[in-house]
């Protein structure tokens, strides 16, 4: 009689559990699922001390410091939200505001840029040409501003 040894019955279970072990989620790819590719011409990425250095800065102030060529008109809009031109005006009436996304959600106007403090953001990406390599954001002829907020687990807490 030939005697063959089989693997202990718990070894496959142990291998399965090791393969399913949890790993910390890498938020550097949020929300596209893939690392950010090479940025397009004119793209400005604001992180670190530019956002957290001064607690009194709004998001709009931080963007204006990084992009002095951006045109902002605060009093022209009756709703109180500033008009922002990243590429110049192409309309006689109304604004040429870029699309603004905060954590993947499109805003209806530019007011969140003046109501939110810059310290609450982890990263701000400004695409004046309106095209981003990130998936999930449609192109916009007046530009894109993507804001990614701080999370409790992003600071190692």
C-alpha positions in Angstrom: 0.0 0.0 0.0 1.4 3.4 -1.1 1.2 6.0 1.6 0.8 9.6 0.4 0.9 12.6 2.7 -1.7 15.3 2.1 -1.5 18.9 3.2 -2.9 19.6 6.5 -6.6 20.6 6.1 -6.0 24.1 7.6 -3.1 25.1 5.3 -5.4 26.1 2.3 -7.6 28.0 4.7 -4.5 29.9 6.1 -3.4 30.7 2.6 -6.8 32.1 1.7 -6.9 34.2 4.8 -3.4 35.6 4.1 -4.5 36.6 0.6 -7.6 38.4 1.9 -5.8 40.4 4.6 -6.7 44.0 4.6 -4.3 46.7 3.4 -4.6 50.4 3.9 -6.4 52.1 1.1 -4.2 54.2 -1.1 -5.9 57.6 -1.5 -3.4 58.9 -4.0 -5.4 57.5 -6.8 -8.8 58.8 -5.6 -11.2 59.2 -7.5 -9.8 57.7 -10.7 -8.6 54.3 -9.5 -5.3 54.8 -11.4 -2.3 57.0 -10.6 -2.5 60.5 -12.0 -0.8 60.6 -15.4 1.3 63.4 -16.8 -0.5 66.7 -16.4 -1.5 68.8 -19.3 0.0 72.2 -20.2 -0.9 75.0 -17.7 -2.1 72.6 -15.0 -1.6 73.8 -11.4 -1.5 71.4 -8.5 -1.7 72.9 -5.0 -0.8 70.8 -2.0 1.0 71.1 1.4 1.9 74.4 2.9 0.2 76.3 0.1 -3.1 75.1 1.6 -2.3 74.6 5.2 0.2 77.4 5.8 -2.3 80.1 6.6 -5.6 79.2 8.3 -7.3 82.4 7.1 -7.0 81.6 3.4 -10.0 80.5 1.4 -9.7 78.0 -1.4 -10.0 80.9 -3.9 -7.2 82.8 -2.1 -4.9 79.7 -2.3 -5.7 79.3 -6.1 -5.1 83.0 -6.7 -1.7 82.8 -5.0 -0.7 79.9 -7.2 -2.2 81.3 -10.4 -1.9 85.1 -10.4 -3.0 85.2 -14.1 -6.5 84.0 -13.1 -9.2 86.8 -13.4 -11.7 87.1 -10.5 -14.6 89.5 -10.5 -16.4 89.5 -7.1 -19.1 92.2 -7.5 -20.4 91.4 -11.0 -22.5 88.4 -10.1 -25.8 89.3 -8.4 -25.8 86.0 -6.5 -22.7 87.0 -4.6 -20.5 84.2 -6.0 -17.3 85.4 -7.8 -16.9 85.1 -11.6 -13.7 83.2 -12.4 -12.0 83.3 -15.8 -9.1 80.8 -16.2 -8.8 81.3 -20.0 -10.4 84.7 -20.6 -14.0 85.6 -21.3 -15.9 84.3 -24.3 -19.3 85.7 -23.4 -20.6 89.2 -23.3 -23.2 88.4 -20.6 -22.7 85.9 -17.8 -19.5 84.3 -16.8 -17.0 81.9 -18.1 -16.7 80.0 -14.8 -14.9 76.7 -14.8 -16.6 73.5 -13.6 -15.7 72.9 -9.9 -15.7 69.4 -8.3 -15.3 68.8 -4.6 -14.5 65.2 -3.8 -16.0 64.2 -7.1 -19.3 66.1 -6.8 -19.9 69.0 -9.2 -20.9 72.3 -7.6 -23.5 74.6 -9.1 -21.5 77.8 -8.7 -18.2 79.1 -7.5 -19.4 80.0 -3.9 -17.7 77.0 -2.3 -14.3 78.4 -3.2 -14.9 81.4 -1.0 -16.8 79.7 1.8 -14.4 76.8 2.4 -11.0 77.3 4.1 -8.0 76.1 2.2 -6.8 74.2 5.2 -9.7 71.8 4.7 -8.3 70.7 1.4 -5.6 68.1 0.8 -5.1 68.8 -2.9 -6.4 71.3 -5.4 -5.9 70.7 -9.2 -6.7 73.5 -11.7 -6.9 72.6 -15.4 -7.3 75.8 -17.4 -7.7 73.9 -20.7 -10.6 71.9 -19.2 -9.2 68.4 -19.7 -8.0 66.2 -16.9 -6.3 62.8 -17.0 -8.5 61.7 -14.1 -11.4 59.4 -15.0 -14.9 60.5 -14.2 -14.6 64.3 -15.0 -16.0 65.5 -18.3 -14.1 68.1 -20.2 -15.2 71.7 -19.9 -14.3 74.6 -22.2 -13.8 77.1 -19.4 -11.6 74.9 -17.3 -11.8 72.5 -14.3 -11.0 72.9 -10.6 -10.8 69.7 -8.7 -10.8 69.9 -4.9 -9.9 66.9 -2.7 -10.7 67.4 1.0 -8.8 66.2 4.0 -9.9 62.9 5.5 -9.4 61.8 9.1 -7.3 58.8 7.9 -5.1 60.7 5.5 -3.1 62.3 8.3 -2.3 59.0 9.9 -5.1 59.4 12.5 
